[in-house]
Amino acid sequence: MEDKTEKDKCGVEIQKLRDCREDIPEIVENLAATCNRDDCFDHVGPEPIPSRDAIIGIIHQLQRILFPGYFISTRCFRLK
């Protein structure tokens, strides 16, 4: 048989979860409302957003910079 204090703890945890779930609609509404403000960031400037291929290329270049020799397609052998 379970200890009564364990059942009480479970009941408190369940109530906390319910309270959190009840807060979700208000939080989502507040977040969505921020997008309607005048100071909301919106990318409408003349600077183009990079393409998917450009981003992939940048990531590959960063990998070669951060991990030299690891992300290369050929192996170089040193002579002793």
PDB file of N, CA, C and O in Angstrom, chain B, residues numbered from 101:
ATOM      1  N   MET B 101       0.834  -1.180   0.000  1.00  0.00           N
ATOM      2  CA  MET B 101       0.000   0.000   0.000  1.00  0.00           C
ATOM      3  C   MET B 101       0.879   1.243   0.000  1.00  0.00           C
ATOM      4  O   MET B 101       1.857   1.322   0.743  1.00  0.00           O
ATOM      5  N   GLU B 102       0.525   2.210  -0.835  1.00  0.00           N
ATOM      6  CA  GLU B 102       1.312   3.427  -0.947  1.00  0.00           C
ATOM      7  C   GLU B 102       1.169   4.297   0.285  1.00  0.00           C
ATOM      8  O   GLU B 102       0.127   4.331   0.941  1.00  0.00           O
ATOM      9  N   ASP B 103       2.238   4.989   0.572  1.00  0.00           N
ATOM     10  CA  ASP B 103       2.229   5.928   1.684  1.00  0.00           C
ATOM     11  C   ASP B 103       1.322   7.104   1.309  1.00  0.00           C
ATOM     12  O   ASP B 103       1.336   7.561   0.167  1.00  0.00           O
ATOM     13  N   LYS B 104       0.546   7.583   2.257  1.00  0.00           N
ATOM     14  CA  LYS B 104      -0.398   8.671   1.999  1.00  0.00           C
ATOM     15  C   LYS B 104       0.330   9.937   1.550  1.00  0.00           C
ATOM     16  O   LYS B 104      -0.189  10.679   0.717  1.00  0.00           O
ATOM     17  N   THR B 105       1.511  10.193   2.082  1.00  0.00           N
ATOM     18  CA  THR B 105       2.246  11.392   1.681  1.00  0.00           C
ATOM     19  C   THR B 105       2.666  11.306   0.215  1.00  0.00           C
ATOM     20  O   THR B 105       2.722  12.329  -0.467  1.00  0.00           O
ATOM     21  N   GLU B 106       2.963  10.101  -0.282  1.00  0.00           N
ATOM     22  CA  GLU B 106       3.296   9.939  -1.695  1.00  0.00           C
ATOM     23  C   GLU B 106       2.094  10.261  -2.574  1.00  0.00           C
ATOM     24  O   GLU B 106       2.245  10.891  -3.620  1.00  0.00           O
ATOM     25  N   LYS B 107       0.907   9.839  -2.162  1.00  0.00           N
ATOM     26  CA  LYS B 107      -0.315  10.155  -2.907  1.00  0.00           C
ATOM     27  C   LYS B 107      -0.563  11.660  -2.906  1.00  0.00           C
ATOM     28  O   LYS B 107      -0.970  12.234  -3.916  1.00  0.00           O
ATOM     29  N   ASP B 108      -0.313  12.294  -1.754  1.00  0.00           N
ATOM     30  CA  ASP B 108      -0.489  13.743  -1.670  1.00  0.00           C
ATOM     31  C   ASP B 108       0.477  14.455  -2.609  1.00  0.00           C
ATOM     32  O   ASP B 108       0.103  15.423  -3.272  1.00  0.00           O
ATOM     33  N   LYS B 109       1.726  13.974  -2.669  1.00  0.00           N
ATOM     34  CA  LYS B 109       2.720  14.575  -3.560  1.00  0.00           C
ATOM     35  C   LYS B 109       2.291  14.452  -5.012  1.00  0.00           C
ATOM     36  O   LYS B 109       2.432  15.389  -5.797  1.00  0.00           O
ATOM     37  N   CYS B 110       1.761  13.275  -5.361  1.00  0.00           N
ATOM     38  CA  CYS B 110       1.292  13.071  -6.735  1.00  0.00           C
ATOM     39  C   CYS B 110       0.138  14.020  -7.055  1.00  0.00           C
ATOM     40  O   CYS B 110       0.078  14.593  -8.142  1.00  0.00           O
ATOM     41  N   GLY B 111      -0.765  14.176  -6.110  1.00  0.00           N
ATOM     42  CA  GLY B 111      -1.894  15.080  -6.317  1.00  0.00           C
ATOM     43  C   GLY B 111      -1.439  16.511  -6.526  1.00  0.00           C
ATOM     44  O   GLY B 111      -1.988  17.227  -7.364  1.00  0.00           O
ATOM     45  N   VAL B 112      -0.436  16.931  -5.765  1.00  0.00           N
ATOM     46  CA  VAL B 112       0.099  18.290  -5.910  1.00  0.00           C
ATOM     47  C   VAL B 112       0.763  18.453  -7.276  1.00  0.00           C
ATOM     48  O   VAL B 112       0.580  19.476  -7.935  1.00  0.00           O
ATOM     49  N   GLU B 113       1.531  17.452  -7.704  1.00  0.00           N
ATOM     50  CA  GLU B 113       2.197  17.510  -9.004  1.00  0.00           C
ATOM     51  C   GLU B 113       1.183  17.569 -10.137  1.00  0.00           C
ATOM     52  O   GLU B 113       1.351  18.334 -11.086  1.00  0.00           O
ATOM     53  N   ILE B 114       0.146  16.772 -10.039  1.00  0.00           N
ATOM     54  CA  ILE B 114      -0.900  16.773 -11.071  1.00  0.00           C
ATOM     55  C   ILE B 114      -1.573  18.137 -11.139  1.00  0.00           C
ATOM     56  O   ILE B 114      -1.842  18.640 -12.230  1.00  0.00           O
ATOM     57  N   GLN B 115      -1.845  18.736  -9.996  1.00  0.00           N
ATOM     58  CA  GLN B 115      -2.478  20.055  -9.974  1.00  0.00           C
ATOM     59  C   GLN B 115      -1.546  21.105 -10.579  1.00  0.00           C
ATOM     60  O   GLN B 115      -2.004  21.995 -11.295  1.00  0.00           O
ATOM     61  N   LYS B 116      -0.248  21.010 -10.300  1.00  0.00           N
ATOM     62  CA  LYS B 116       0.711  21.954 -10.887  1.00  0.00           C
ATOM     63  C   LYS B 116       0.704  21.839 -12.409  1.00  0.00           C
ATOM     64  O   LYS B 116       0.735  22.849 -13.112  1.00  0.00           O
ATOM     65  N   LEU B 117       0.664  20.606 -12.917  1.00  0.00           N
ATOM     66  CA  LEU B 117       0.618  20.408 -14.360  1.00  0.00           C
ATOM     67  C   LEU B 117      -0.657  20.996 -14.964  1.00  0.00           C
ATOM     68  O   LEU B 117      -0.620  21.620 -16.024  1.00  0.00           O
ATOM     69  N   ARG B 118      -1.761  20.795 -14.296  1.00  0.00           N
ATOM     70  CA  ARG B 118      -3.027  21.361 -14.787  1.00  0.00           C
ATOM     71  C   ARG B 118      -2.967  22.882 -14.808  1.00  0.00           C
ATOM     72  O   ARG B 118      -3.422  23.515 -15.761  1.00  0.00           O
ATOM     73  N   ASP B 119      -2.399  23.468 -13.746  1.00  0.00           N
ATOM     74  CA  ASP B 119      -2.277  24.927 -13.688  1.00  0.00           C
ATOM     75  C   ASP B 119      -1.406  25.445 -14.836  1.00  0.00           C
ATOM     76  O   ASP B 119      -1.722  26.464 -15.451  1.00  0.00           O
ATOM     77  N   CYS B 120      -0.306  24.735 -15.119  1.00  0.00           N
ATOM     78  CA  CYS B 120       0.572  25.147 -16.218  1.00  0.00           C
ATOM     79  C   CYS B 120      -0.150  25.069 -17.554  1.00  0.00           C
ATOM     80  O   CYS B 120      -0.023  25.964 -18.390  1.00  0.00           O
ATOM     81  N   ARG B 121      -0.900  24.006 -17.750  1.00  0.00           N
ATOM     82  CA  ARG B 121      -1.629  23.848 -19.009  1.00  0.00           C
ATOM     83  C   ARG B 121      -2.699  24.918 -19.183  1.00  0.00           C
ATOM     84  O   ARG B 121      -2.977  25.345 -20.304  1.00  0.00           O
ATOM     85  N   GLU B 122      -3.287  25.344 -18.098  1.00  0.00           N
ATOM     86  CA  GLU B 122      -4.297  26.404 -18.176  1.00  0.00           C
ATOM     87  C   GLU B 122      -3.663  27.732 -18.584  1.00  0.00           C
ATOM     88  O   GLU B 122      -4.331  28.577 -19.180  1.00  0.00           O
ATOM     89  N   ASP B 123      -2.387  27.922 -18.270  1.00  0.00           N
ATOM     90  CA  ASP B 123      -1.695  29.169 -18.608  1.00  0.00           C
ATOM     91  C   ASP B 123      -1.281  29.222 -20.077  1.00  0.00           C
ATOM     92  O   ASP B 123      -1.051  30.310 -20.605  1.00  0.00           O
ATOM     93  N   ILE B 124      -1.182  28.088 -20.740  1.00  0.00           N
ATOM     94  CA  ILE B 124      -0.661  28.035 -22.112  1.00  0.00           C
ATOM     95  C   ILE B 124      -1.449  28.908 -23.092  1.00  0.00           C
ATOM     96  O   ILE B 124      -0.818  29.658 -23.837  1.00  0.00           O
ATOM     97  N   PRO B 125      -2.781  28.862 -23.140  1.00  0.00           N
ATOM     98  CA  PRO B 125      -3.493  29.701 -24.110  1.00  0.00           C
ATOM     99  C   PRO B 125      -3.196  31.205 -23.941  1.00  0.00           C
ATOM    100  O   PRO B 125      -3.047  31.922 -24.930  1.00  0.00           O
ATOM    101  N   GLU B 126      -3.113  31.668 -22.709  1.00  0.00           N
ATOM    102  CA  GLU B 126      -2.824  33.084 -22.476  1.00  0.00           C
ATOM    103  C   GLU B 126      -1.403  33.423 -22.932  1.00  0.00           C
ATOM    104  O   GLU B 126      -1.178  34.478 -23.525  1.00  0.00           O
ATOM    105  N   ILE B 127      -0.464  32.549 -22.664  1.00  0.00           N
ATOM    106  CA  ILE B 127       0.925  32.778 -23.087  1.00  0.00           C
ATOM    107  C   ILE B 127       1.014  32.840 -24.608  1.00  0.00           C
ATOM    108  O   ILE B 127       1.672  33.723 -25.160  1.00  0.00           O
ATOM    109  N   VAL B 128       0.355  31.905 -25.283  1.00  0.00           N
ATOM    110  CA  VAL B 128       0.370  31.890 -26.748  1.00  0.00           C
ATOM    111  C   VAL B 128      -0.275  33.150 -27.304  1.00  0.00           C
ATOM    112  O   VAL B 128       0.226  33.736 -28.263  1.00  0.00           O
ATOM    113  N   GLU B 129      -1.374  33.566 -26.710  1.00  0.00           N
ATOM    114  CA  GLU B 129      -2.059  34.778 -27.155  1.00  0.00           C
ATOM    115  C   GLU B 129      -1.162  36.005 -26.995  1.00  0.00           C
ATOM    116  O   GLU B 129      -1.111  36.857 -27.882  1.00  0.00           O
ATOM    117  N   ASN B 130      -0.456  36.095 -25.868  1.00  0.00           N
ATOM    118  CA  ASN B 130       0.461  37.217 -25.637  1.00  0.00           C
ATOM    119  C   ASN B 130       1.611  37.208 -26.636  1.00  0.00           C
ATOM    120  O   ASN B 130       2.006  38.261 -27.138  1.00  0.00           O
ATOM    121  N   LEU B 131       2.151  36.025 -26.926  1.00  0.00           N
ATOM    122  CA  LEU B 131       3.235  35.940 -27.910  1.00  0.00           C
ATOM    123  C   LEU B 131       2.756  36.358 -29.295  1.00  0.00           C
ATOM    124  O   LEU B 131       3.441  37.100 -29.999  1.00  0.00           O
ATOM    125  N   ALA B 132       1.588  35.883 -29.678  1.00  0.00           N
ATOM    126  CA  ALA B 132       1.047  36.225 -30.992  1.00  0.00           C
ATOM    127  C   ALA B 132       0.753  37.723 -31.083  1.00  0.00           C
ATOM    128  O   ALA B 132       0.926  38.324 -32.144  1.00  0.00           O
ATOM    129  N   ALA B 133       0.313  38.323 -29.989  1.00  0.00           N
ATOM    130  CA  ALA B 133      -0.002  39.753 -29.987  1.00  0.00           C
ATOM    131  C   ALA B 133       1.252  40.593 -30.214  1.00  0.00           C
ATOM    132  O   ALA B 133       1.162  41.687 -30.770  1.00  0.00           O
ATOM    133  N   THR B 134       2.418  40.103 -29.796  1.00  0.00           N
ATOM    134  CA  THR B 134       3.645  40.883 -29.985  1.00  0.00           C
ATOM    135  C   THR B 134       3.993  41.027 -31.456  1.00  0.00           C
ATOM    136  O   THR B 134       4.691  41.969 -31.832  1.00  0.00           O
ATOM    137  N   CYS B 135       3.523  40.113 -32.296  1.00  0.00           N
ATOM    138  CA  CYS B 135       3.815  40.194 -33.728  1.00  0.00           C
ATOM    139  C   CYS B 135       3.012  41.291 -34.409  1.00  0.00           C
ATOM    140  O   CYS B 135       3.355  41.702 -35.517  1.00  0.00           O
ATOM    141  N   ASN B 136       1.972  41.765 -33.783  1.00  0.00           N
ATOM    142  CA  ASN B 136       1.141  42.816 -34.361  1.00  0.00           C
ATOM    143  C   ASN B 136       1.613  44.214 -33.988  1.00  0.00           C
ATOM    144  O   ASN B 136       1.052  45.205 -34.455  1.00  0.00           O
ATOM    145  N   ARG B 137       2.640  44.297 -33.151  1.00  0.00           N
ATOM    146  CA  ARG B 137       3.150  45.612 -32.746  1.00  0.00           C
ATOM    147  C   ARG B 137       3.970  46.222 -33.869  1.00  0.00           C
ATOM    148  O   ARG B 137       4.474  45.512 -34.739  1.00  0.00           O
ATOM    149  N   ASP B 138       4.100  47.539 -33.843  1.00  0.00           N
ATOM    150  CA  ASP B 138       4.872  48.235 -34.870  1.00  0.00           C
ATOM    151  C   ASP B 138       6.356  47.917 -34.798  1.00  0.00           C
ATOM    152  O   ASP B 138       7.050  47.942 -35.814  1.00  0.00           O
ATOM    153  N   ASP B 139       6.847  47.614 -33.588  1.00  0.00           N
ATOM    154  CA  ASP B 139       8.280  47.362 -33.444  1.00  0.00           C
ATOM    155  C   ASP B 139       8.648  45.891 -33.628  1.00  0.00           C
ATOM    156  O   ASP B 139       9.774  45.490 -33.335  1.00  0.00           O
ATOM    157  N   CYS B 140       7.715  45.101 -34.103  1.00  0.00           N
ATOM    158  CA  CYS B 140       7.976  43.678 -34.348  1.00  0.00           C
ATOM    159  C   CYS B 140       8.954  43.548 -35.509  1.00  0.00           C
ATOM    160  O   CYS B 140       8.821  44.228 -36.527  1.00  0.00           O
ATOM    161  N   PHE B 141       9.935  42.670 -35.345  1.00  0.00           N
ATOM    162  CA  PHE B 141      10.929  42.465 -36.394  1.00  0.00           C
ATOM    163  C   PHE B 141      10.277  41.787 -37.586  1.00  0.00           C
ATOM    164  O   PHE B 141       9.632  40.746 -37.458  1.00  0.00           O
ATOM    165  N   ASP B 142      10.456  42.389 -38.728  1.00  0.00           N
ATOM    166  CA  ASP B 142       9.917  41.826 -39.951  1.00  0.00           C
ATOM    167  C   ASP B 142      10.956  42.033 -41.044  1.00  0.00           C
ATOM    168  O   ASP B 142      11.415  43.156 -41.251  1.00  0.00           O
ATOM    169  N   HIS B 143      11.323  41.000 -41.727  1.00  0.00           N
ATOM    170  CA  HIS B 143      12.369  41.093 -42.745  1.00  0.00           C
ATOM    171  C   HIS B 143      11.770  41.605 -44.052  1.00  0.00           C
ATOM    172  O   HIS B 143      11.354  40.825 -44.909  1.00  0.00           O
ATOM    173  N   VAL B 144      11.736  42.919 -44.186  1.00  0.00           N
ATOM    174  CA  VAL B 144      11.225  43.512 -45.417  1.00  0.00           C
ATOM    175  C   VAL B 144      12.254  44.442 -46.039  1.00  0.00           C
ATOM    176  O   VAL B 144      11.958  45.167 -46.989  1.00  0.00           O
ATOM    177  N   GLY B 145      13.468  44.416 -45.492  1.00  0.00           N
ATOM    178  CA  GLY B 145      14.521  45.279 -45.994  1.00  0.00           C
ATOM    179  C   GLY B 145      15.065  44.788 -47.325  1.00  0.00           C
ATOM    180  O   GLY B 145      14.668  43.728 -47.810  1.00  0.00           O
ATOM    181  N   PRO B 146      15.975  45.559 -47.919  1.00  0.00           N
ATOM    182  CA  PRO B 146      16.524  45.205 -49.225  1.00  0.00           C
ATOM    183  C   PRO B 146      17.525  44.047 -49.167  1.00  0.00           C
ATOM    184  O   PRO B 146      17.861  43.476 -50.204  1.00  0.00           O
ATOM    185  N   GLU B 147      18.002  43.695 -47.979  1.00  0.00           N
ATOM    186  CA  GLU B 147      18.997  42.633 -47.847  1.00  0.00           C
ATOM    187  C   GLU B 147      18.326  41.268 -48.023  1.00  0.00           C
ATOM    188  O   GLU B 147      17.426  40.931 -47.254  1.00  0.00           O
ATOM    189  N   PRO B 148      18.737  40.484 -49.006  1.00  0.00           N
ATOM    190  CA  PRO B 148      18.084  39.194 -49.237  1.00  0.00           C
ATOM    191  C   PRO B 148      18.482  38.158 -48.182  1.00  0.00           C
ATOM    192  O   PRO B 148      19.579  38.208 -47.625  1.00  0.00           O
ATOM    193  N   ILE B 149      17.586  37.237 -47.927  1.00  0.00           N
ATOM    194  CA  ILE B 149      17.862  36.137 -47.013  1.00  0.00           C
ATOM    195  C   ILE B 149      18.634  35.077 -47.800  1.00  0.00           C
ATOM    196  O   ILE B 149      18.259  34.762 -48.930  1.00  0.00           O
ATOM    197  N   PRO B 150      19.715  34.517 -47.220  1.00  0.00           N
ATOM    198  CA  PRO B 150      20.494  33.514 -47.963  1.00  0.00           C
ATOM    199  C   PRO B 150      19.664  32.278 -48.295  1.00  0.00           C
ATOM    200  O   PRO B 150      18.749  31.902 -47.563  1.00  0.00           O
ATOM    201  N   SER B 151      20.009  31.667 -49.409  1.00  0.00           N
ATOM    202  CA  SER B 151      19.303  30.452 -49.821  1.00  0.00           C
ATOM    203  C   SER B 151      19.734  29.277 -48.947  1.00  0.00           C
ATOM    204  O   SER B 151      20.722  29.357 -48.218  1.00  0.00           O
ATOM    205  N   ARG B 152      18.991  28.208 -49.034  1.00  0.00           N
ATOM    206  CA  ARG B 152      19.308  26.995 -48.274  1.00  0.00           C
ATOM    207  C   ARG B 152      20.694  26.487 -48.654  1.00  0.00           C
ATOM    208  O   ARG B 152      21.482  26.115 -47.785  1.00  0.00           O
ATOM    209  N   ASP B 153      20.994  26.471 -49.959  1.00  0.00           N
ATOM    210  CA  ASP B 153      22.300  26.001 -50.424  1.00  0.00           C
ATOM    211  C   ASP B 153      23.436  26.875 -49.892  1.00  0.00           C
ATOM    212  O   ASP B 153      24.502  26.368 -49.543  1.00  0.00           O
ATOM    213  N   ALA B 154      23.208  28.180 -49.830  1.00  0.00           N
ATOM    214  CA  ALA B 154      24.234  29.086 -49.299  1.00  0.00           C
ATOM    215  C   ALA B 154      24.491  28.808 -47.822  1.00  0.00           C
ATOM    216  O   ALA B 154      25.640  28.806 -47.380  1.00  0.00           O
ATOM    217  N   ILE B 155      23.433  28.575 -47.062  1.00  0.00           N
ATOM    218  CA  ILE B 155      23.573  28.267 -45.632  1.00  0.00           C
ATOM    219  C   ILE B 155      24.341  26.960 -45.443  1.00  0.00           C
ATOM    220  O   ILE B 155      25.210  26.872 -44.575  1.00  0.00           O
ATOM    221  N   ILE B 156      24.027  25.951 -46.244  1.00  0.00           N
ATOM    222  CA  ILE B 156      24.731  24.669 -46.156  1.00  0.00           C
ATOM    223  C   ILE B 156      26.212  24.865 -46.474  1.00  0.00           C
ATOM    224  O   ILE B 156      27.072  24.290 -45.806  1.00  0.00           O
ATOM    225  N   GLY B 157      26.509  25.661 -47.478  1.00  0.00           N
ATOM    226  CA  GLY B 157      27.905  25.952 -47.820  1.00  0.00           C
ATOM    227  C   GLY B 157      28.634  26.651 -46.684  1.00  0.00           C
ATOM    228  O   GLY B 157      29.787  26.332 -46.395  1.00  0.00           O
ATOM    229  N   ILE B 158      27.970  27.602 -46.039  1.00  0.00           N
ATOM    230  CA  ILE B 158      28.570  28.314 -44.911  1.00  0.00           C
ATOM    231  C   ILE B 158      28.855  27.347 -43.768  1.00  0.00           C
ATOM    232  O   ILE B 158      29.916  27.413 -43.147  1.00  0.00           O
ATOM    233  N   ILE B 159      27.918  26.457 -43.491  1.00  0.00           N
ATOM    234  CA  ILE B 159      28.109  25.478 -42.413  1.00  0.00           C
ATOM    235  C   ILE B 159      29.300  24.566 -42.728  1.00  0.00           C
ATOM    236  O   ILE B 159      30.104  24.272 -41.843  1.00  0.00           O
ATOM    237  N   HIS B 160      29.416  24.120 -43.969  1.00  0.00           N
ATOM    238  CA  HIS B 160      30.548  23.272 -44.348  1.00  0.00           C
ATOM    239  C   HIS B 160      31.865  24.023 -44.205  1.00  0.00           C
ATOM    240  O   HIS B 160      32.855  23.446 -43.755  1.00  0.00           O
ATOM    241  N   GLN B 161      31.895  25.277 -44.575  1.00  0.00           N
ATOM    242  CA  GLN B 161      33.111  26.074 -44.402  1.00  0.00           C
ATOM    243  C   GLN B 161      33.452  26.235 -42.928  1.00  0.00           C
ATOM    244  O   GLN B 161      34.617  26.130 -42.545  1.00  0.00           O
ATOM    245  N   LEU B 162      32.446  26.490 -42.096  1.00  0.00           N
ATOM    246  CA  LEU B 162      32.688  26.609 -40.658  1.00  0.00           C
ATOM    247  C   LEU B 162      33.216  25.305 -40.066  1.00  0.00           C
ATOM    248  O   LEU B 162      34.082  25.323 -39.191  1.00  0.00           O
ATOM    249  N   GLN B 163      32.700  24.183 -40.538  1.00  0.00           N
ATOM    250  CA  GLN B 163      33.193  22.892 -40.059  1.00  0.00           C
ATOM    251  C   GLN B 163      34.678  22.733 -40.378  1.00  0.00           C
ATOM    252  O   GLN B 163      35.453  22.272 -39.539  1.00  0.00           O
ATOM    253  N   ARG B 164      35.072  23.119 -41.594  1.00  0.00           N
ATOM    254  CA  ARG B 164      36.483  23.001 -41.970  1.00  0.00           C
ATOM    255  C   ARG B 164      37.358  23.958 -41.171  1.00  0.00           C
ATOM    256  O   ARG B 164      38.516  23.649 -40.891  1.00  0.00           O
ATOM    257  N   ILE B 165      36.817  25.120 -40.800  1.00  0.00           N
ATOM    258  CA  ILE B 165      37.584  26.081 -39.997  1.00  0.00           C
ATOM    259  C   ILE B 165      37.697  25.604 -38.551  1.00  0.00           C
ATOM    260  O   ILE B 165      38.777  25.647 -37.962  1.00  0.00           O
ATOM    261  N   LEU B 166      36.588  25.154 -37.987  1.00  0.00           N
ATOM    262  CA  LEU B 166      36.580  24.755 -36.584  1.00  0.00           C
ATOM    263  C   LEU B 166      37.280  23.414 -36.349  1.00  0.00           C
ATOM    264  O   LEU B 166      37.847  23.192 -35.279  1.00  0.00           O
ATOM    265  N   PHE B 167      37.243  22.530 -37.330  1.00  0.00           N
ATOM    266  CA  PHE B 167      37.831  21.199 -37.189  1.00  0.00           C
ATOM    267  C   PHE B 167      38.746  20.934 -38.378  1.00  0.00           C
ATOM    268  O   PHE B 167      38.410  20.130 -39.248  1.00  0.00           O
ATOM    269  N   PRO B 168      39.911  21.605 -38.427  1.00  0.00           N
ATOM    270  CA  PRO B 168      40.804  21.470 -39.584  1.00  0.00           C
ATOM    271  C   PRO B 168      41.223  20.018 -39.813  1.00  0.00           C
ATOM    272  O   PRO B 168      41.613  19.316 -38.880  1.00  0.00           O
ATOM    273  N   GLY B 169      41.136  19.587 -41.056  1.00  0.00           N
ATOM    274  CA  GLY B 169      41.551  18.247 -41.430  1.00  0.00           C
ATOM    275  C   GLY B 169      40.499  17.180 -41.233  1.00  0.00           C
ATOM    276  O   GLY B 169      40.655  16.076 -41.755  1.00  0.00           O
ATOM    277  N   TYR B 170      39.445  17.459 -40.511  1.00  0.00           N
ATOM    278  CA  TYR B 170      38.437  16.445 -40.233  1.00  0.00           C
ATOM    279  C   TYR B 170      37.382  16.379 -41.340  1.00  0.00           C
ATOM    280  O   TYR B 170      36.919  15.290 -41.679  1.00  0.00           O
ATOM    281  N   PHE B 171      37.008  17.488 -41.890  1.00  0.00           N
ATOM    282  CA  PHE B 171      35.963  17.534 -42.914  1.00  0.00           C
ATOM    283  C   PHE B 171      36.563  17.797 -44.292  1.00  0.00           C
ATOM    284  O   PHE B 171      36.166  18.738 -44.981  1.00  0.00           O
ATOM    285  N   ILE B 172      37.511  16.971 -44.685  1.00  0.00           N
ATOM    286  CA  ILE B 172      38.094  17.104 -46.025  1.00  0.00           C
ATOM    287  C   ILE B 172      37.790  15.836 -46.806  1.00  0.00           C
ATOM    288  O   ILE B 172      37.582  14.772 -46.224  1.00  0.00           O
ATOM    289  N   SER B 173      37.766  15.959 -48.123  1.00  0.00           N
ATOM    290  CA  SER B 173      37.395  14.802 -48.938  1.00  0.00           C
ATOM    291  C   SER B 173      38.608  13.950 -49.318  1.00  0.00           C
ATOM    292  O   SER B 173      38.440  12.789 -49.690  1.00  0.00           O
ATOM    293  N   THR B 174      39.817  14.494 -49.233  1.00  0.00           N
ATOM    294  CA  THR B 174      41.017  13.722 -49.563  1.00  0.00           C
ATOM    295  C   THR B 174      41.933  13.664 -48.357  1.00  0.00           C
ATOM    296  O   THR B 174      41.888  14.520 -47.473  1.00  0.00           O
ATOM    297  N   ARG B 175      42.756  12.643 -48.341  1.00  0.00           N
ATOM    298  CA  ARG B 175      43.713  12.493 -47.251  1.00  0.00           C
ATOM    299  C   ARG B 175      45.096  12.870 -47.758  1.00  0.00           C
ATOM    300  O   ARG B 175      45.489  12.520 -48.871  1.00  0.00           O
ATOM    301  N   CYS B 176      45.809  13.575 -46.932  1.00  0.00           N
ATOM    302  CA  CYS B 176      47.185  13.936 -47.242  1.00  0.00           C
ATOM    303  C   CYS B 176      48.087  13.059 -46.377  1.00  0.00           C
ATOM    304  O   CYS B 176      47.877  12.927 -45.171  1.00  0.00           O
ATOM    305  N   PHE B 177      49.074  12.474 -46.999  1.00  0.00           N
ATOM    306  CA  PHE B 177      50.006  11.636 -46.268  1.00  0.00           C
ATOM    307  C   PHE B 177      51.327  12.367 -46.137  1.00  0.00           C
ATOM    308  O   PHE B 177      51.851  12.918 -47.105  1.00  0.00           O
ATOM    309  N   ARG B 178      51.844  12.361 -44.944  1.00  0.00           N
ATOM    310  CA  ARG B 178      53.148  12.991 -44.715  1.00  0.00           C
ATOM    311  C   ARG B 178      54.238  11.955 -44.898  1.00  0.00           C
ATOM    312  O   ARG B 178      54.106  10.802 -44.489  1.00  0.00           O
ATOM    313  N   LEU B 179      55.296  12.387 -45.511  1.00  0.00           N
ATOM    314  CA  LEU B 179      56.458  11.510 -45.657  1.00  0.00           C
ATOM    315  C   LEU B 179      57.334  11.684 -44.446  1.00  0.00           C
ATOM    316  O   LEU B 179      57.512  12.798 -43.952  1.00  0.00           O
ATOM    317  N   LYS B 180      57.881  10.591 -43.966  1.00  0.00           N
ATOM    318  CA  LYS B 180      58.748  10.664 -42.781  1.00  0.00           C
ATOM    319  C   LYS B 180      60.152  10.956 -43.177  1.00  0.00           C
ATOM    320  O   LYS B 180      61.028  11.054 -42.317  1.00  0.00           O
TER     321      LYS B 180
END
